[in-house]
Amino acid sequence: MSPQPYDDFYTAYAVIPGYQMTTPEYPGTYYYMIEPVGEEGMVLTVESDYQPKNEVSVTLSERSKGYGYVAKGETSLRYTELAPDNYYVLTWTSHDEDCSIPFTVNVKKGAQGETAYWPFEAKIGENEMQAGQLLYYRFKGSDEGWVNIYPEKGCPEPSVNMARDDEYSKRCVVLPIDGGYRVQNAKDREFTFKFRTVPEGAGFRLSETPLGEGECMEKAIPTDGCVELTGGPGVYWYKYEPEQDLKLTITTDLKQEFGQDGLQGLISGYTLYHNSANDYVVPEKDWVNGDIFPLTFSAVAGDTYYLEVVLVKMENNATISFEGRPADPGELPTNPIVIENAGSPTEYDFPRTEWASNSAVWYSLHLYPGVLDLETNGSIKVELYSPDNLENSGIIAASGYLSFDADTGALRYGFGHGNEYYPAAQIENEGDYLLKLRWCDPVHAIFTGSALGEQSGVSDIAAGGDNVNVVVSGRRIILSGDTDAEVYRIDGVLVDRVRVHGTASVEMQPGAYIVRIGSRAVKVAIR
């Protein structure tokens, strides 16, 4: 038999509302298209007097969203949230002896309270309800806090949706409280309350209350490093403020679980925020057994780290712990590893690298106005920042990184004139710049360009035979050789003695100095 329109979900057989139709004379799965309605507040029903002999089902789906259904029944269903201009697909499924099932589709305007588009208005205080299979109420919040819903006289548990588009929609979850339910509120946020199978004489009571301690970021509960999780279903906030720069690891024995019985929008776990809601990270999880893996990050003294903890069980007995150690050089932008650039080109082997997306190693490089190029062999992801802006908007230049299967022995990668995708860094002002290194194998780097250390700040005033070298990089005098040195102000006052066996550096204030190494004297200008 050749394919029929009702054999395919997307080319389903068109339904004429009000006329009885019949499924084919043999069991199977069949699709019927319902064309868009022209106005809001319409109710769709599927009716059939057929008595199935085996398993039969009928579902309603939005065609644009695929096979997932919005309503389901055995031989009949009712749907009260038809969206104008949307195509819907009715799917009949039958087995064995069930075939030629008669059914009628009707679409009509719903009465007030029957649909989300024409709901009853809910008010603070007592709300009396009429009996109904499905009733909708609308409420507009007046302030930040909670809307509390207390069902009375047989009123069923409500579900809550937004009455309009809102970023909060995905987290609009009804939480149980003593004697009722609650959902997080906001000024002028519009809620739709939906009640199923409301008996005669039922009602509900509404109240608004402010957010309490631990119920939002602004009222997060301080912790010294150990959070006891003993509350019931809900969202809880904690904050941690380190007194020194630390490398922190967060561990927890809380399991990732999915909310049930009206809490389907919640998944137990936590999110870590840095200073604000705009900078956050979520720990990795084992989706099979629910383990939440340790999260390691660099914490800065004086900053605030917030935990948004979600619990879905009625009873919990778990902890979240912060374990820290002093941060090593390179783990924080406030304490970077210094690259002693002694001119152009500067070759450098990064002593520490990081192969992760949410962690990095920080390096410092003193630069002058001009162009900086960087080339490396191996996998690398590097970003150049000015220290006064470490947000994404402060990136001066960024490289890409090699793919995992790249022939790293044959490729060189970085930012510079030779790479059309990642241009060279244009340095406007002299200063110490930060390199953020991540997704990186051990690599050999070559820095070139006019932004590296100037040589014009050094001039010989006496020659000698000592095997030494003196250069200036920013406010540092860099010495190399195998002897001791003395640094004098230009007026002859001794300001420092330096033991040089290999390489050493001295940081000085702007001015003119004389560096004496053995029989050699070098004039140095610090700008």
Kinemage of the C-alpha trace (Angstrom):
@kinemage 1
@onewidth
@group {chain A} dominant
@subgroup {mainchain}
@vectorlist {calphas} color= white
{ca met a 1} P 0.000 0.000 0.000
{ca ser a 2} L 1.370 3.420 -0.926
{ca pro a 3} L 2.033 5.939 1.885
{ca gln a 4} L -1.028 7.877 3.084
{ca pro a 5} L -1.054 11.411 4.591
{ca tyr a 6} L -1.824 10.023 8.044
{ca asp a 7} L 1.340 7.853 7.951
{ca asp a 8} L 3.708 10.809 8.523
{ca phe a 9} L 3.797 13.251 11.452
{ca tyr a 10} L 4.641 16.310 9.339
{ca thr a 11} L 2.262 15.603 6.406
{ca ala a 12} L -0.630 14.502 8.607
{ca tyr a 13} L -4.195 14.167 7.360
{ca ala a 14} L -6.140 17.424 7.823
{ca val a 15} L -8.984 17.345 10.359
{ca ile a 16} L -12.276 19.159 9.814
{ca pro a 17} L -13.534 20.223 13.265
{ca gly a 18} L -17.077 19.079 14.075
{ca tyr a 19} L -17.085 16.149 11.615
{ca gln a 20} L -16.687 12.550 12.703
{ca met a 21} L -13.603 10.805 11.324
{ca thr a 22} L -12.414 7.191 11.538
{ca thr a 23} L -8.919 5.735 11.816
{ca pro a 24} L -7.896 3.125 9.163
{ca glu a 25} L -9.256 -0.425 9.198
{ca tyr a 26} L -6.127 -1.890 10.736
{ca pro a 27} L -4.232 -1.016 13.966
{ca gly a 28} L -1.145 1.225 13.901
{ca thr a 29} L -0.048 4.831 14.455
{ca tyr a 30} L -1.824 7.590 12.524
{ca tyr a 31} L -1.381 11.361 12.399
{ca tyr a 32} L -4.016 14.083 11.893
{ca met a 33} L -3.302 17.769 11.375
{ca ile a 34} L -5.266 20.489 13.182
{ca glu a 35} L -4.882 23.857 11.497
{ca pro a 36} L -4.169 27.028 13.521
{ca val a 37} L -6.927 28.834 15.384
{ca gly a 38} L -7.241 32.556 14.850
{ca glu a 39} L -7.745 33.782 18.415
{ca glu a 40} L -6.672 33.125 21.984
{ca gly a 41} L -8.696 31.222 24.549
{ca met a 42} L -9.860 28.328 22.352
{ca val a 43} L -10.458 24.846 23.795
{ca leu a 44} L -9.800 21.668 21.783
{ca thr a 45} L -11.559 18.393 22.570
{ca val a 46} L -11.314 14.918 21.063
{ca glu a 47} L -14.403 12.777 21.677
{ca ser a 48} L -15.099 9.121 20.889
{ca asp a 49} L -17.598 6.495 22.111
{ca tyr a 50} L -15.285 3.660 21.090
{ca gln a 51} L -14.610 0.987 23.744
{ca pro a 52} L -11.066 -0.324 23.141
{ca lys a 53} L -10.363 -4.061 23.314
{ca asn a 54} L -6.623 -3.569 23.862
{ca glu a 55} L -4.275 -0.630 24.370
{ca val a 56} L -5.335 2.588 22.602
{ca ser a 57} L -4.056 6.151 23.081
{ca val a 58} L -4.501 9.587 21.540
{ca thr a 59} L -2.030 12.469 22.024
{ca leu a 60} L -1.829 16.106 20.918
{ca ser a 61} L 1.517 17.667 19.885
{ca glu a 62} L 2.735 21.032 18.620
{ca arg a 63} L 4.071 20.242 15.157
{ca ser a 64} L 6.949 22.736 15.405
{ca lys a 65} L 8.230 21.028 18.580
{ca gly a 66} L 8.132 17.451 17.311
{ca tyr a 67} L 6.605 14.331 18.782
{ca gly a 68} L 6.460 15.359 22.441
{ca tyr a 69} L 2.825 15.754 23.450
{ca val a 70} L 0.972 18.460 25.382
{ca ala a 71} L -2.130 16.371 26.127
{ca lys a 72} L -2.903 12.652 26.243
{ca gly a 73} L -5.924 10.380 26.643
{ca glu a 74} L -7.216 6.881 25.864
{ca thr a 75} L -9.919 7.727 23.312
{ca ser a 76} L -10.589 11.352 24.275
{ca leu a 77} L -8.693 14.408 25.499
{ca arg a 78} L -9.137 18.103 26.261
{ca tyr a 79} L -6.574 20.868 25.744
{ca thr a 80} L -7.112 24.427 26.964
{ca glu a 81} L -3.889 26.198 25.941
{ca leu a 82} L -4.113 26.349 22.141
{ca ala a 83} L -1.727 29.000 20.846
{ca pro a 84} L -2.958 30.995 17.833
{ca asp a 85} L -1.093 30.376 14.558
{ca asn a 86} L 0.295 26.999 15.726
{ca tyr a 87} L -0.260 23.723 13.892
{ca tyr a 88} L -1.107 20.744 16.108
{ca val a 89} L -0.890 17.021 15.363
{ca leu a 90} L -3.255 14.404 16.777
{ca thr a 91} L -1.638 10.939 17.062
{ca trp a 92} L -3.753 7.797 17.350
{ca thr a 93} L -2.019 4.549 18.385
{ca ser a 94} L -3.817 1.176 18.505
{ca his a 95} L -2.868 -2.510 18.629
{ca asp a 96} L -4.280 -5.892 17.632
{ca glu a 97} L -8.086 -5.831 17.301
{ca asp a 98} L -8.595 -2.073 17.654
{ca cys a 99} L -9.169 -0.343 14.327
{ca ser a 100} L -11.666 1.968 12.610
{ca ile a 101} L -11.893 4.141 15.742
{ca pro a 102} L -14.475 6.934 15.258
{ca phe a 103} L -13.603 10.351 16.726
{ca thr a 104} L -14.618 13.988 16.487
{ca val a 105} L -12.405 17.028 17.019
{ca asn a 106} L -14.067 20.222 18.246
{ca val a 107} L -12.538 23.660 18.769
{ca lys a 108} L -14.579 26.284 20.598
{ca lys a 109} L -14.149 29.432 22.640
{ca gly a 110} L -13.569 28.656 26.306
{ca ala a 111} L -15.455 30.308 29.143
{ca gln a 112} L -13.662 32.510 31.685
{ca gly a 113} L -11.370 30.418 33.850
{ca glu a 114} L -11.256 27.535 31.355
{ca thr a 115} L -8.112 28.733 29.568
{ca ala a 116} L -4.872 30.498 30.406
{ca tyr a 117} L -5.854 33.313 28.017
{ca trp a 118} L -9.006 34.320 29.932
{ca pro a 119} L -8.346 33.417 33.557
{ca phe a 120} L -10.061 34.501 36.756
{ca glu a 121} L -8.247 37.237 38.648
{ca ala a 122} L -6.694 36.075 41.924
{ca lys a 123} L -6.327 38.454 44.870
{ca ile a 124} L -4.463 38.644 48.163
{ca gly a 125} L -6.570 36.933 50.817
{ca glu a 126} L -9.421 34.464 50.273
{ca asn a 127} L -10.380 33.314 46.760
{ca glu a 128} L -13.586 31.313 46.318
{ca met a 129} L -13.628 28.854 43.399
{ca gln a 130} L -16.322 27.292 41.254
{ca ala a 131} L -16.172 23.580 40.463
{ca gly a 132} L -14.329 22.654 37.288
{ca gln a 133} L -12.184 20.088 35.537
{ca leu a 134} L -9.430 22.660 35.005
{ca leu a 135} L -9.386 26.269 36.267
{ca tyr a 136} L -6.937 29.118 35.624
{ca tyr a 137} L -6.239 32.170 37.804
{ca arg a 138} L -3.933 35.126 37.125
{ca phe a 139} L -1.976 37.123 39.709
{ca lys a 140} L 0.483 40.041 39.418
{ca gly a 141} L 3.213 40.244 42.046
{ca ser a 142} L 3.819 43.505 43.871
{ca asp a 143} L 7.347 43.073 45.271
{ca glu a 144} L 10.400 40.842 45.511
{ca gly a 145} L 9.756 37.859 47.739
{ca trp a 146} L 7.294 34.958 47.712
{ca val a 147} L 3.745 34.362 46.582
{ca asn a 148} L 2.244 31.896 49.069
{ca ile a 149} L -0.696 29.721 48.003
{ca tyr a 150} L -2.786 27.948 50.676
{ca pro a 151} L -5.390 25.519 49.203
{ca glu a 152} L -8.575 25.194 51.269
{ca lys a 153} L -11.685 23.007 51.340
{ca gly a 154} L -10.450 20.350 48.935
{ca cys a 155} L -8.613 22.653 46.522
{ca pro a 156} L -5.908 20.647 44.659
{ca glu a 157} L -2.201 21.479 44.474
{ca pro a 158} L -1.555 24.242 41.901
{ca ser a 159} L 0.951 24.352 39.095
{ca val a 160} L 2.338 27.776 38.202
{ca asn a 161} L 3.417 29.261 34.859
{ca met a 162} L 4.274 32.754 33.734
{ca ala a 163} L 1.489 34.753 32.141
{ca arg a 164} L 4.024 36.370 29.801
{ca asp a 165} L 7.599 35.829 28.589
{ca asp a 166} L 10.012 36.134 31.476
{ca glu a 167} L 13.582 34.912 32.110
{ca tyr a 168} L 12.249 33.386 35.322
{ca ser a 169} L 9.914 30.989 33.468
{ca lys a 170} L 12.372 28.095 33.421
{ca arg a 171} L 12.645 28.219 37.216
{ca cys a 172} L 9.003 28.907 38.050
{ca val a 173} L 8.715 25.932 40.420
{ca val a 174} L 6.113 25.462 43.139
{ca leu a 175} L 7.783 24.643 46.469
{ca pro a 176} L 5.952 23.047 49.416
{ca ile a 177} L 5.595 25.037 52.647
{ca asp a 178} L 3.672 24.379 55.827
{ca gly a 179} L 0.014 24.236 54.824
{ca gly a 180} L 0.553 25.204 51.200
{ca tyr a 181} L 2.957 26.122 48.414
{ca arg a 182} L 5.014 29.080 47.284
{ca val a 183} L 6.734 30.449 44.196
{ca gln a 184} L 9.339 33.220 43.978
{ca asn a 185} L 7.788 36.614 43.346
{ca ala a 186} L 8.852 39.894 41.723
{ca lys a 187} L 7.223 43.262 41.175
{ca asp a 188} L 4.803 43.176 38.205
{ca arg a 189} L 5.613 39.532 37.444
{ca glu a 190} L 2.426 37.868 36.188
{ca phe a 191} L 1.643 34.326 37.301
{ca thr a 192} L -0.932 31.848 36.006
{ca phe a 193} L -2.176 29.356 38.612
{ca lys a 194} L -3.658 26.150 37.227
{ca phe a 195} L -5.863 23.863 39.347
{ca arg a 196} L -7.054 20.420 38.200
{ca thr a 197} L -10.376 18.814 39.248
{ca val a 198} L -11.682 21.491 41.568
{ca pro a 199} L -14.614 20.340 43.776
{ca glu a 200} L -17.617 22.446 44.706
{ca gly a 201} L -16.925 24.907 47.534
{ca ala a 202} L -13.122 24.803 47.228
{ca gly a 203} L -10.926 27.886 47.564
{ca phe a 204} L -7.418 29.136 48.171
{ca arg a 205} L -5.731 31.925 50.085
{ca leu a 206} L -2.863 34.104 48.742
{ca ser a 207} L -0.258 36.137 50.588
{ca glu a 208} L 3.035 37.855 49.729
{ca thr a 209} L 6.065 37.699 52.014
{ca pro a 210} L 9.622 39.059 51.628
{ca leu a 211} L 12.629 36.843 50.996
{ca gly a 212} L 14.180 35.586 54.204
{ca glu a 213} L 17.743 34.839 55.242
{ca gly a 214} L 19.395 32.453 52.806
{ca glu a 215} L 16.607 32.772 50.224
{ca cys a 216} L 18.436 35.007 47.713
{ca met a 217} L 21.947 36.165 46.839
{ca glu a 218} L 21.542 39.452 48.727
{ca lys a 219} L 20.630 37.583 51.937
{ca ala a 220} L 23.071 34.689 51.554
{ca ile a 221} L 24.126 32.989 54.801
{ca pro a 222} L 27.854 33.424 55.606
{ca thr a 223} L 29.878 30.231 55.972
{ca asp a 224} L 33.410 29.609 57.208
{ca gly a 225} L 33.801 26.632 54.884
{ca cys a 226} L 31.266 23.960 55.853
{ca val a 227} L 27.597 24.080 54.837
{ca glu a 228} L 25.146 21.650 56.454
{ca leu a 229} L 22.300 20.763 54.065
{ca thr a 230} L 19.317 19.664 56.151
{ca gly a 231} L 16.423 21.649 54.664
{ca gly a 232} L 13.569 20.353 52.528
{ca pro a 233} L 12.906 21.082 48.849
{ca gly a 234} L 13.960 24.567 47.865
{ca val a 235} L 16.772 26.920 46.860
{ca tyr a 236} L 19.259 28.044 49.520
{ca trp a 237} L 22.022 30.667 49.312
{ca tyr a 238} L 25.381 30.763 51.137
{ca lys a 239} L 28.443 32.988 50.796
{ca tyr a 240} L 32.153 32.496 51.453
{ca glu a 241} L 34.647 35.364 51.746
{ca pro a 242} L 38.314 34.248 51.888
{ca glu a 243} L 40.676 36.338 53.997
{ca gln a 244} L 43.661 35.506 51.760
{ca asp a 245} L 44.252 34.399 48.178
{ca leu a 246} L 43.550 30.667 48.060
{ca lys a 247} L 43.333 27.708 45.758
{ca leu a 248} L 39.936 26.349 46.810
{ca thr a 249} L 38.284 22.990 46.257
{ca ile a 250} L 34.577 22.482 46.906
{ca thr a 251} L 33.462 18.949 47.721
{ca thr a 252} L 30.010 17.609 48.568
{ca asp a 253} L 28.279 14.321 49.313
{ca leu a 254} L 25.004 15.742 47.992
{ca lys a 255} L 23.706 13.608 45.134
{ca gln a 256} L 22.297 14.931 41.884
{ca glu a 257} L 18.617 13.954 41.882
{ca phe a 258} L 15.615 15.058 39.869
{ca gly a 259} L 12.589 16.590 41.551
{ca gln a 260} L 9.327 14.622 41.577
{ca asp a 261} L 5.672 15.334 42.420
{ca gly a 262} L 5.476 18.908 41.201
{ca leu a 263} L 9.206 19.645 41.549
{ca gln a 264} L 10.140 18.494 38.035
{ca gly a 265} L 11.836 21.824 37.363
{ca leu a 266} L 14.428 21.253 40.100
{ca ile a 267} L 17.656 19.223 40.039
{ca ser a 268} L 19.633 18.935 43.268
{ca gly a 269} L 23.137 20.394 43.193
{ca tyr a 270} L 24.814 23.778 43.404
{ca thr a 271} L 26.052 26.699 41.300
{ca leu a 272} L 29.058 28.818 42.329
{ca tyr a 273} L 28.902 32.567 41.664
{ca his a 274} L 31.824 35.016 41.842
{ca asn a 275} L 30.742 38.421 43.210
{ca ser a 276} L 27.575 38.591 41.080
{ca ala a 277} L 25.013 36.534 39.193
{ca asn a 278} L 26.867 37.196 35.922
{ca asp a 279} L 29.976 35.118 36.720
{ca tyr a 280} L 29.229 31.515 37.613
{ca val a 281} L 30.345 27.918 37.163
{ca val a 282} L 28.606 24.566 37.680
{ca pro a 283} L 30.553 21.501 38.873
{ca glu a 284} L 30.859 18.416 36.701
{ca lys a 285} L 28.514 15.539 37.540
{ca asp a 286} L 28.245 11.802 37.006
{ca trp a 287} L 24.856 11.557 35.319
{ca val a 288} L 24.655 7.812 35.996
{ca asn a 289} L 25.085 7.588 39.760
{ca gly a 290} L 24.543 11.253 40.650
{ca asp a 291} L 27.981 12.076 42.100
{ca ile a 292} L 28.920 15.777 42.050
{ca phe a 293} L 32.655 16.061 41.373
{ca pro a 294} L 34.992 18.407 43.306
{ca leu a 295} L 35.284 21.929 41.883
{ca thr a 296} L 38.707 23.612 42.142
{ca phe a 297} L 39.208 27.332 41.506
{ca ser a 298} L 41.368 30.302 42.535
{ca ala a 299} L 39.767 32.580 45.133
{ca val a 300} L 40.823 36.185 45.741
{ca ala a 301} L 40.870 37.733 49.204
{ca gly a 302} L 38.062 40.261 49.620
{ca asp a 303} L 35.877 38.777 46.883
{ca thr a 304} L 32.607 37.009 47.650
{ca tyr a 305} L 31.734 33.503 46.425
{ca tyr a 306} L 28.069 32.524 46.510
{ca leu a 307} L 26.583 29.043 46.519
{ca glu a 308} L 23.085 28.587 45.153
{ca val a 309} L 22.086 25.156 46.475
{ca val a 310} L 19.050 23.267 45.171
{ca leu a 311} L 17.457 20.480 47.238
{ca val a 312} L 14.630 18.269 45.974
{ca lys a 313} L 14.097 15.759 48.803
{ca met a 314} L 11.896 16.304 51.852
{ca glu a 315} L 14.762 15.220 54.132
{ca asn a 316} L 18.444 15.882 53.432
{ca asn a 317} L 21.620 15.077 55.325
{ca ala a 318} L 24.579 16.280 53.284
{ca thr a 319} L 27.391 18.844 53.444
{ca ile a 320} L 29.321 21.152 51.130
{ca ser a 321} L 32.898 21.874 52.203
{ca phe a 322} L 35.496 24.454 51.153
{ca glu a 323} L 39.115 23.288 51.420
{ca gly a 324} L 41.836 25.798 50.597
{ca arg a 325} L 45.581 26.308 50.428
{ca pro a 326} L 47.631 29.443 49.698
{ca ala a 327} L 47.620 30.169 45.983
{ca asp a 328} L 50.847 29.467 44.125
{ca pro a 329} L 52.332 32.025 41.703
{ca gly a 330} L 50.353 31.974 38.494
{ca glu a 331} L 47.105 30.722 40.028
{ca leu a 332} L 45.697 34.239 40.439
{ca pro a 333} L 45.987 37.361 38.262
{ca thr a 334} L 47.074 39.251 41.389
{ca asn a 335} L 50.170 37.049 41.680
{ca pro a 336} L 51.268 36.142 38.141
{ca ile a 337} L 54.449 34.396 37.037
{ca val a 338} L 56.700 37.135 35.632
{ca ile a 339} L 58.136 36.673 32.149
{ca glu a 340} L 61.444 38.565 32.185
{ca asn a 341} L 61.409 39.865 28.644
{ca ala a 342} L 64.924 41.063 27.831
{ca gly a 343} L 64.380 42.339 24.305
{ca ser a 344} L 63.049 41.173 21.003
{ca pro a 345} L 62.690 38.329 20.292
{ca thr a 346} L 62.133 36.692 23.712
{ca glu a 347} L 61.968 32.919 23.849
{ca tyr a 348} L 60.169 31.360 26.784
{ca asp a 349} L 59.118 27.920 28.006
{ca phe a 350} L 55.968 28.239 30.113
{ca pro a 351} L 56.864 26.495 33.401
{ca arg a 352} L 53.210 25.868 34.283
{ca thr a 353} L 50.327 25.087 31.972
{ca glu a 354} L 46.668 24.184 32.413
{ca trp a 355} L 44.504 21.788 30.415
{ca ala a 356} L 41.031 22.970 31.452
{ca ser a 357} L 38.415 25.513 30.416
{ca asn a 358} L 37.478 26.820 33.886
{ca ser a 359} L 41.027 27.228 35.206
{ca ala a 360} L 44.125 29.083 33.995
{ca val a 361} L 47.721 30.059 34.717
{ca trp a 362} L 48.485 33.783 34.802
{ca tyr a 363} L 51.715 35.318 33.469
{ca ser a 364} L 52.889 38.937 33.528
{ca leu a 365} L 54.780 40.677 30.726
{ca his a 366} L 55.990 44.291 30.765
{ca leu a 367} L 55.271 45.954 27.423
{ca tyr a 368} L 55.765 49.280 25.684
{ca pro a 369} L 53.596 50.954 23.037
{ca gly a 370} L 53.851 48.921 19.870
{ca val a 371} L 52.985 45.500 18.458
{ca leu a 372} L 53.358 42.178 20.251
{ca asp a 373} L 53.428 38.886 18.370
{ca leu a 374} L 53.332 35.461 19.975
{ca glu a 375} L 54.076 32.156 18.320
{ca thr a 376} L 54.160 28.733 19.972
{ca asn a 377} L 54.407 25.101 19.024
{ca gly a 378} L 51.725 22.896 20.560
{ca ser a 379} L 48.200 23.326 21.850
{ca ile a 380} L 47.571 26.701 23.424
{ca lys a 381} L 44.745 29.055 24.334
{ca val a 382} L 46.051 32.418 25.517
{ca glu a 383} L 44.416 35.798 26.145
{ca leu a 384} L 46.172 39.116 26.776
{ca tyr a 385} L 44.638 41.538 29.305
{ca ser a 386} L 45.387 44.872 30.858
{ca pro a 387} L 45.339 44.310 34.668
{ca asp a 388} L 42.608 46.916 35.192
{ca asn a 389} L 40.049 44.943 33.147
{ca leu a 390} L 39.970 41.155 33.379
{ca glu a 391} L 36.458 40.832 31.933
{ca asn a 392} L 35.886 39.631 28.369
{ca ser a 393} L 35.664 43.245 27.269
{ca gly a 394} L 39.280 43.723 28.418
{ca ile a 395} L 40.817 41.133 26.092
{ca ile a 396} L 43.425 42.873 23.925
{ca ala a 397} L 44.281 39.823 21.833
{ca ala a 398} L 43.492 36.113 21.947
{ca ser a 399} L 44.803 33.014 20.272
{ca gly a 400} L 42.945 29.914 19.278
{ca tyr a 401} L 44.037 26.450 20.295
{ca leu a 402} L 44.989 23.396 18.318
{ca ser a 403} L 42.568 20.498 18.010
{ca phe a 404} L 43.225 17.378 20.044
{ca asp a 405} L 44.405 15.403 17.019
{ca ala a 406} L 46.641 18.091 15.512
{ca asp a 407} L 50.218 17.235 14.617
{ca thr a 408} L 51.657 19.533 17.272
{ca gly a 409} L 55.200 18.701 16.257
{ca ala a 410} L 54.665 20.232 12.841
{ca leu a 411} L 52.453 23.219 13.667
{ca arg a 412} L 53.142 26.582 15.237
{ca tyr a 413} L 50.288 28.626 16.610
{ca gly a 414} L 49.633 31.963 18.281
{ca phe a 415} L 48.575 35.518 17.561
{ca gly a 416} L 50.568 37.766 15.290
{ca his a 417} L 50.881 39.239 11.824
{ca gly a 418} L 50.948 35.849 10.152
{ca asn a 419} L 47.580 34.679 11.454
{ca glu a 420} L 44.517 36.212 9.850
{ca tyr a 421} L 42.171 34.934 12.563
{ca tyr a 422} L 44.037 36.191 15.619
{ca pro a 423} L 45.691 39.581 14.981
{ca ala a 424} L 48.756 40.845 16.818
{ca ala a 425} L 48.268 42.652 20.123
{ca gln a 426} L 48.319 46.421 19.709
{ca ile a 427} L 49.784 47.907 22.899
{ca glu a 428} L 48.798 51.531 23.489
{ca asn a 429} L 50.415 52.235 26.872
{ca glu a 430} L 53.480 51.025 28.755
{ca gly a 431} L 52.718 48.700 31.627
{ca asp a 432} L 52.504 45.172 32.969
{ca tyr a 433} L 50.092 43.059 30.923
{ca leu a 434} L 48.611 39.692 31.864
{ca leu a 435} L 48.593 36.498 29.822
{ca lys a 436} L 45.858 34.017 30.718
{ca leu a 437} L 46.986 30.548 29.665
{ca arg a 438} L 44.617 27.559 29.450
{ca trp a 439} L 43.884 24.523 27.276
{ca cys a 440} L 47.646 24.248 26.930
{ca asp a 441} L 50.267 21.553 26.599
{ca pro a 442} L 53.853 22.425 27.608
{ca val a 443} L 54.946 24.739 24.826
{ca his a 444} L 57.899 26.825 23.727
{ca ala a 445} L 56.885 30.430 23.056
{ca ile a 446} L 58.548 33.140 20.989
{ca phe a 447} L 57.561 36.748 21.710
{ca thr a 448} L 58.478 39.287 19.031
{ca gly a 449} L 57.469 42.828 18.175
{ca ser a 450} L 58.143 46.426 19.082
{ca ala a 451} L 56.238 46.228 22.408
{ca leu a 452} L 58.972 44.239 24.172
{ca gly a 453} L 61.678 45.613 26.486
{ca glu a 454} L 63.452 48.725 25.230
{ca gln a 455} L 67.237 48.732 24.916
{ca ser a 456} L 67.526 52.521 24.741
{ca gly a 457} L 67.412 52.838 28.513
{ca val a 458} L 70.944 51.413 28.884
{ca ser a 459} L 74.275 53.000 27.910
{ca asp a 460} L 77.881 51.994 28.716
{ca ile a 461} L 80.040 54.569 30.522
{ca ala a 462} L 82.977 52.235 31.125
{ca ala a 463} L 84.109 49.126 29.350
{ca gly a 464} L 85.360 45.992 31.007
{ca gly a 465} L 86.007 42.330 30.412
{ca asp a 466} L 83.344 40.898 32.679
{ca asn a 467} L 80.910 38.528 31.035
{ca val a 468} L 77.731 40.406 32.052
{ca asn a 469} L 74.615 41.842 30.450
{ca val a 470} L 72.328 44.644 31.688
{ca val a 471} L 68.922 45.429 30.197
{ca val a 472} L 65.841 47.348 31.341
{ca ser a 473} L 62.340 45.914 31.250
{ca gly a 474} L 59.760 48.344 32.562
{ca arg a 475} L 60.844 49.229 36.109
{ca arg a 476} L 63.130 46.228 36.401
{ca ile a 477} L 66.906 46.145 35.856
{ca ile a 478} L 67.735 42.642 34.615
{ca leu a 479} L 71.280 41.407 35.230
{ca ser a 480} L 72.897 38.278 33.823
{ca gly a 481} L 76.369 36.936 34.493
{ca asp a 482} L 78.375 35.424 37.328
{ca thr a 483} L 79.431 38.193 39.692
{ca asp a 484} L 78.024 40.627 42.240
{ca ala a 485} L 76.637 44.048 41.306
{ca glu a 486} L 75.872 47.373 42.976
{ca val a 487} L 73.179 49.858 41.984
{ca tyr a 488} L 73.745 53.600 42.639
{ca arg a 489} L 71.572 56.618 42.125
{ca ile a 490} L 72.974 59.028 39.579
{ca asp a 491} L 74.178 61.204 42.494
{ca gly a 492} L 76.339 58.309 43.748
{ca val a 493} L 74.154 57.049 46.625
{ca leu a 494} L 74.192 53.220 46.902
{ca val a 495} L 70.629 51.864 46.766
{ca asp a 496} L 71.071 48.068 46.359
{ca arg a 497} L 73.543 45.194 46.205
{ca val a 498} L 72.689 42.236 43.979
{ca arg a 499} L 74.194 38.741 43.957
{ca val a 500} L 74.191 37.579 40.304
{ca his a 501} L 74.774 33.929 39.506
{ca gly a 502} L 72.823 33.406 36.314
{ca thr a 503} L 70.013 35.991 36.164
{ca ala a 504} L 68.681 38.477 38.737
{ca ser a 505} L 66.379 41.482 38.609
{ca val a 506} L 65.924 44.630 40.692
{ca glu a 507} L 62.756 46.745 40.642
{ca met a 508} L 63.444 50.490 40.857
{ca gln a 509} L 61.497 53.724 40.838
{ca pro a 510} L 61.707 55.960 37.734
{ca gly a 511} L 65.024 57.758 37.486
{ca ala a 512} L 68.655 57.435 36.395
{ca tyr a 513} L 70.985 54.831 37.988
{ca ile a 514} L 74.491 53.426 37.622
{ca val a 515} L 75.017 49.698 37.808
{ca arg a 516} L 78.563 48.617 38.677
{ca ile a 517} L 79.584 45.024 37.886
{ca gly a 518} L 83.246 44.326 38.566
{ca ser a 519} L 85.210 46.850 36.524
{ca arg a 520} L 82.246 47.770 34.371
{ca ala a 521} L 79.742 50.608 34.957
{ca val a 522} L 76.454 50.892 33.083
{ca lys a 523} L 74.100 53.871 33.066
{ca val a 524} L 70.436 52.852 33.322
{ca ala a 525} L 67.304 54.964 32.765
{ca ile a 526} L 64.045 53.803 34.375
{ca arg a 527} L 61.040 55.534 32.836
